[in-house]
Every structure is written in structure tokens, then in C-alpha cells.
Amino acid sequence: MPASKIVDEQEVIDWILDGKTYTEIQRIYLEKYHIETTIPMWSRFRARRGLETRNVRDDALTPWKVKDEHRHQYPPIMLRFEARLREETQARKRGEEPKRPLSERDRKRLASWKQSLKTDEHDLVVHYDPDTEQGFFLVPRRPEDKDLIREPGA
């Protein structure tokens, strides 16, 4: 096994707990230690140390096992933004800091996307079919569709 690129593990743990992003840690490591690192390296380090994930997961909004080739399409990105917004709202109600607050730019993108789902002409929800090349589709809302998505098996 190759030698670790990590010079001071506690330093990195402190940075992660302080909320530094993996991109920030990459930059700091390059400037401070002249060591090039990758985002997956820091993600694996966090996981191996049992540190809480930064991702905000909402199974009500993404109840599917999404294939890698579909993960970066616009609908799942917007659903992740919505999950973060909901987590942020709940955290603030409890008087806590949210895990990953949305940037103003992402708030605007999400609001615009949600507005595009419901217009005078249509009322759409997100449907996922992993067995297709496209994966995600916007489909007309049915009475049983209660949120932004079509529940699996509906």
C-alpha cells in the first residue's frame, strides 16, 4: 500500500469539522504541502474516519437507486437542491446550522426549475426509469403524485 499523502490527520479532521469543502482542502494541501490530492481521496478519508457525511439525502425526493450515468442530469441535481433547502429550513427552525446551505445562485436555479414544472399549460413531476438511456423524465402530475416526483411503482 502506498504511503499516505496526508501529513497531519487531525488537521484534516479539524478542517472537515469546521466545514471546509474538499476543494478548499485540496487547495490548502497544494499550497501548504505541495501535495496534489483528489476530492474522492478526501471523501474516502472522511468515510474511513467515521465523520458525518455532508450530503443531504432525502429519500422522499430521491427514492431510487440512481445509476451513475444519470446522477448529473438536471432533475436529480434540482431534487438534491430541494433536499438541501428542506434540510436548511428544518435546521433553522430548530435553531441549528444547516449541513449545506444553498448558495443564492442555486436557490434561484431551484426556484426557476420548480416554477417551470407548474405553469398554466402543465403540472409536471419527475419520473425516473433507470432502464432507459435518458433516465429522468418530466411527466404530467397525477392525483396520487404528492410531491415533486412520481413515486416508484406508481
CYANA upper distance limits for C-alpha pairs under 8 A (distance plus 0.5 A):
  5 LYS  CA     35 ILE  CA      7.64
  5 LYS  CA     37 THR  CA      8.21
  8 ASP  CA     12 VAL  CA      7.16
  9 GLU  CA     13 ILE  CA      6.71
 10 GLN  CA     14 ASP  CA      6.57
 11 GLU  CA     15 TRP  CA      6.80
 12 VAL  CA     16 ILE  CA      6.69
 12 VAL  CA     25 ILE  CA      8.30
 13 ILE  CA     17 LEU  CA      6.61
 13 ILE  CA     46 ARG  CA      8.22
 14 ASP  CA     18 ASP  CA      6.49
 15 TRP  CA     19 GLY  CA      6.91
 15 TRP  CA     20 LYS  CA      5.99
 15 TRP  CA     25 ILE  CA      8.03
 16 ILE  CA     20 LYS  CA      5.92
 16 ILE  CA     21 THR  CA      7.72
 16 ILE  CA     46 ARG  CA      8.35
 20 LYS  CA     24 GLU  CA      6.56
 20 LYS  CA     25 ILE  CA      7.15
 21 THR  CA     25 ILE  CA      6.83
 22 TYR  CA     26 GLN  CA      6.56
 22 TYR  CA     39 ILE  CA      6.09
 22 TYR  CA     42 TRP  CA      6.75
 22 TYR  CA     43 SER  CA      8.03
 23 THR  CA     27 ARG  CA      6.80
 23 THR  CA     39 ILE  CA      7.14
 24 GLU  CA     28 ILE  CA      6.62
 25 ILE  CA     29 TYR  CA      6.52
 26 GLN  CA     30 LEU  CA      6.74
 26 GLN  CA     36 GLU  CA      7.58
 26 GLN  CA     37 THR  CA      6.28
 26 GLN  CA     38 THR  CA      7.25
 26 GLN  CA     39 ILE  CA      7.70
 27 ARG  CA     31 GLU  CA      6.67
 28 ILE  CA     32 LYS  CA      6.24
 28 ILE  CA     33 TYR  CA      8.43
 29 TYR  CA     33 TYR  CA      5.80
 29 TYR  CA     34 HIS  CA      6.92
 29 TYR  CA     35 ILE  CA      6.34
 29 TYR  CA     36 GLU  CA      7.54
 29 TYR  CA     37 THR  CA      8.01
 30 LEU  CA     34 HIS  CA      4.82
 30 LEU  CA     35 ILE  CA      5.34
 30 LEU  CA     36 GLU  CA      6.04
 30 LEU  CA     37 THR  CA      8.17
 31 GLU  CA     35 ILE  CA      8.43
 37 THR  CA     41 MET  CA      7.30
 37 THR  CA     42 TRP  CA      8.48
 38 THR  CA     42 TRP  CA      7.29
 39 ILE  CA     43 SER  CA      6.76
 40 PRO  CA     44 ARG  CA      6.54
 41 MET  CA     45 PHE  CA      6.70
 42 TRP  CA     46 ARG  CA      6.66
 43 SER  CA     47 ALA  CA      6.77
 44 ARG  CA     48 ARG  CA      6.51
 45 PHE  CA     49 ARG  CA      6.73
 46 ARG  CA     50 GLY  CA      6.84
 46 ARG  CA     51 LEU  CA      5.82
 46 ARG  CA     52 GLU  CA      8.14
 46 ARG  CA     53 THR  CA      8.15
 47 ALA  CA     51 LEU  CA      6.50
 47 ALA  CA     52 GLU  CA      8.15
 47 ALA  CA     53 THR  CA      7.97
 54 ARG  CA     99 LYS  CA      6.81
 54 ARG  CA    100 ARG  CA      7.40
 55 ASN  CA     99 LYS  CA      8.32
 55 ASN  CA    100 ARG  CA      8.09
 56 VAL  CA     80 ARG  CA      7.87
 56 VAL  CA     83 ALA  CA      6.91
 56 VAL  CA     84 ARG  CA      6.27
 56 VAL  CA     87 GLU  CA      7.79
 56 VAL  CA     99 LYS  CA      7.78
 56 VAL  CA    100 ARG  CA      7.93
 57 ARG  CA     62 THR  CA      8.32
 57 ARG  CA     80 ARG  CA      7.81
 57 ARG  CA     83 ALA  CA      7.04
 57 ARG  CA     84 ARG  CA      8.43
 58 ASP  CA     62 THR  CA      6.76
 58 ASP  CA     63 PRO  CA      8.41
 58 ASP  CA     80 ARG  CA      8.34
 58 ASP  CA     83 ALA  CA      6.11
 59 ASP  CA     63 PRO  CA      5.21
 61 LEU  CA     79 LEU  CA      6.75
 61 LEU  CA     80 ARG  CA      8.39
 61 LEU  CA     83 ALA  CA      7.56
 61 LEU  CA    147 ASP  CA      8.30
 61 LEU  CA    148 LEU  CA      7.63
 61 LEU  CA    149 ILE  CA      7.07
 62 THR  CA     76 PRO  CA      8.13
 62 THR  CA     79 LEU  CA      7.60
 62 THR  CA     80 ARG  CA      8.47
 63 PRO  CA    151 GLU  CA      8.10
 63 PRO  CA    152 PRO  CA      7.88
 64 TRP  CA    128 TYR  CA      8.10
 64 TRP  CA    152 PRO  CA      7.84
 66 VAL  CA     70 HIS  CA      6.97
 66 VAL  CA     71 ARG  CA      6.77
 66 VAL  CA    130 PRO  CA      7.41
 67 LYS  CA     71 ARG  CA      6.92
 67 LYS  CA    130 PRO  CA      7.14
 68 ASP  CA     72 HIS  CA      8.49
 70 HIS  CA    134 GLN  CA      7.95
 70 HIS  CA    135 GLY  CA      6.49
 70 HIS  CA    136 PHE  CA      7.95
 71 ARG  CA     76 PRO  CA      6.89
 71 ARG  CA     77 ILE  CA      8.04
 72 HIS  CA     76 PRO  CA      7.38
 72 HIS  CA     77 ILE  CA      6.88
 73 GLN  CA     77 ILE  CA      6.94
 73 GLN  CA    136 PHE  CA      8.17
 74 TYR  CA     78 MET  CA      6.65
 75 PRO  CA     79 LEU  CA      6.66
 75 PRO  CA    126 VAL  CA      7.43
 75 PRO  CA    136 PHE  CA      7.28
 76 PRO  CA     80 ARG  CA      6.63
 76 PRO  CA    136 PHE  CA      8.39
 77 ILE  CA     81 PHE  CA      6.78
 78 MET  CA     82 GLU  CA      6.65
 78 MET  CA    110 LEU  CA      6.50
 78 MET  CA    113 TRP  CA      7.98
 79 LEU  CA     83 ALA  CA      6.69
 80 ARG  CA     84 ARG  CA      6.74
 81 PHE  CA     85 LEU  CA      6.65
 81 PHE  CA    102 LEU  CA      7.63
 81 PHE  CA    106 ASP  CA      7.82
 81 PHE  CA    107 ARG  CA      8.38
 81 PHE  CA    110 LEU  CA      7.25
 82 GLU  CA     86 ARG  CA      6.64
 82 GLU  CA    110 LEU  CA      7.59
 83 ALA  CA     87 GLU  CA      6.62
 84 ARG  CA     88 GLU  CA      6.45
 84 ARG  CA    100 ARG  CA      7.03
 84 ARG  CA    101 PRO  CA      7.08
 84 ARG  CA    102 LEU  CA      7.24
 85 LEU  CA     89 THR  CA      6.65
 85 LEU  CA    101 PRO  CA      7.47
 85 LEU  CA    102 LEU  CA      7.03
 86 ARG  CA     90 GLN  CA      6.73
 87 GLU  CA     91 ALA  CA      6.50
 87 GLU  CA     98 PRO  CA      7.11
 87 GLU  CA     99 LYS  CA      8.17
 88 GLU  CA     92 ARG  CA      6.64
 88 GLU  CA     97 GLU  CA      8.05
 88 GLU  CA     98 PRO  CA      5.19
 88 GLU  CA     99 LYS  CA      7.70
 88 GLU  CA    100 ARG  CA      7.87
 88 GLU  CA    101 PRO  CA      6.43
 89 THR  CA     93 LYS  CA      6.77
 89 THR  CA     98 PRO  CA      8.37
 90 GLN  CA     94 ARG  CA      6.90
 91 ALA  CA     95 GLY  CA      6.78
 91 ALA  CA     96 GLU  CA      5.43
 91 ALA  CA     97 GLU  CA      6.49
 91 ALA  CA     98 PRO  CA      5.80
 92 ARG  CA     96 GLU  CA      5.77
 92 ARG  CA     97 GLU  CA      6.79
 92 ARG  CA     98 PRO  CA      7.34
102 LEU  CA    106 ASP  CA      6.45
102 LEU  CA    107 ARG  CA      6.61
103 SER  CA    107 ARG  CA      6.70
104 GLU  CA    108 LYS  CA      6.80
105 ARG  CA    109 ARG  CA      6.83
106 ASP  CA    110 LEU  CA      6.55
107 ARG  CA    111 ALA  CA      6.60
108 LYS  CA    112 SER  CA      6.57
109 ARG  CA    113 TRP  CA      6.62
110 LEU  CA    114 LYS  CA      6.58
111 ALA  CA    115 GLN  CA      6.56
112 SER  CA    116 SER  CA      6.72
113 TRP  CA    117 LEU  CA      7.07
114 LYS  CA    118 LYS  CA      7.49
115 GLN  CA    119 THR  CA      7.50
117 LEU  CA    122 HIS  CA      7.69
117 LEU  CA    123 ASP  CA      6.21
117 LEU  CA    124 LEU  CA      5.43
117 LEU  CA    125 VAL  CA      7.37
118 LYS  CA    122 HIS  CA      6.32
118 LYS  CA    123 ASP  CA      4.87
118 LYS  CA    124 LEU  CA      6.72
119 THR  CA    123 ASP  CA      6.82
122 HIS  CA    140 PRO  CA      7.46
123 ASP  CA    140 PRO  CA      6.30
123 ASP  CA    141 ARG  CA      6.13
124 LEU  CA    138 LEU  CA      6.34
124 LEU  CA    139 VAL  CA      5.74
124 LEU  CA    140 PRO  CA      4.98
124 LEU  CA    141 ARG  CA      5.51
124 LEU  CA    148 LEU  CA      8.41
125 VAL  CA    138 LEU  CA      6.00
125 VAL  CA    139 VAL  CA      6.02
125 VAL  CA    140 PRO  CA      6.81
125 VAL  CA    141 ARG  CA      6.09
125 VAL  CA    145 ASP  CA      8.16
125 VAL  CA    147 ASP  CA      8.18
125 VAL  CA    148 LEU  CA      5.56
125 VAL  CA    149 ILE  CA      5.35
125 VAL  CA    150 ARG  CA      6.62
126 VAL  CA    136 PHE  CA      7.31
126 VAL  CA    137 PHE  CA      6.32
126 VAL  CA    138 LEU  CA      5.28
126 VAL  CA    139 VAL  CA      6.86
126 VAL  CA    148 LEU  CA      6.70
126 VAL  CA    149 ILE  CA      4.93
126 VAL  CA    150 ARG  CA      6.39
127 HIS  CA    136 PHE  CA      6.26
127 HIS  CA    137 PHE  CA      5.64
127 HIS  CA    138 LEU  CA      6.56
127 HIS  CA    139 VAL  CA      7.00
127 HIS  CA    149 ILE  CA      6.53
127 HIS  CA    150 ARG  CA      5.68
127 HIS  CA    151 GLU  CA      8.18
128 TYR  CA    135 GLY  CA      6.07
128 TYR  CA    136 PHE  CA      5.05
128 TYR  CA    137 PHE  CA      6.79
128 TYR  CA    150 ARG  CA      8.40
128 TYR  CA    152 PRO  CA      8.38
129 ASP  CA    135 GLY  CA      5.50
129 ASP  CA    136 PHE  CA      6.84
129 ASP  CA    137 PHE  CA      8.44
130 PRO  CA    135 GLY  CA      5.62
130 PRO  CA    136 PHE  CA      8.42
131 ASP  CA    135 GLY  CA      7.49
141 ARG  CA    145 ASP  CA      6.53
141 ARG  CA    150 ARG  CA      8.30
145 ASP  CA    149 ILE  CA      7.31
145 ASP  CA    150 ARG  CA      6.21
145 ASP  CA    151 GLU  CA      7.65
150 ARG  CA    154 ALA  CA      7.18
